[in-house]
Amino acid sequence: MYQIYKVLNEEGAPCHGGSGQWHLPRDGQPGDWMPAIAGPLVACENGYHLSMAEHLLDWLGPAIYRVEYRGAVVDGGNTLVVREARLLSRVETWTE
């Protein structure tokens, strides 16, 4: 499986559009699964938007998290759109 990421603000809210509050990882444990998204998954319209490593620079922000997803996934070009996701851990350092 690929390394997948979610970029959020420091409080766990989206910083590139969208709304809501993600369940942050705590005490070495993943955050809770986000509620399942209903309806068709459509980039920039409906679903949780995640990033693969090669597109992460397109979406940089205050906090980067490793994430896992389950279920359907739609390739939106420089984003993956999924129905269910949760944050695994915050990326504290990164390199090339």
GISUL-V27745 format. One record per backbone hydrogen bond with DSSP energy under -1.0 kcal/mol. NH is the residue of the N-H (numbers start at 0). CO is the residue of the C=O. Records with the same first field share a line. If there is no record, write none. Layout:
BEGIN
NH: CO, CO
END
This chain:
BEGIN
4: 50
5: 64
7: 62
8: 12
11: 8
21: 11
25: 28
28: 25
30: 86
33: 84
36: 82
41: 45
44: 41
45: 41
47: 81
49: 79
50: 4
54: 51
55: 52
57: 54
58: 55
62: 7
64: 5
65: 88
66: 3
67: 85
69: 83
73: 80
75: 78
77: 75
79: 49
80: 73
81: 47
82: 71
85: 67
87: 65
90: 63
END
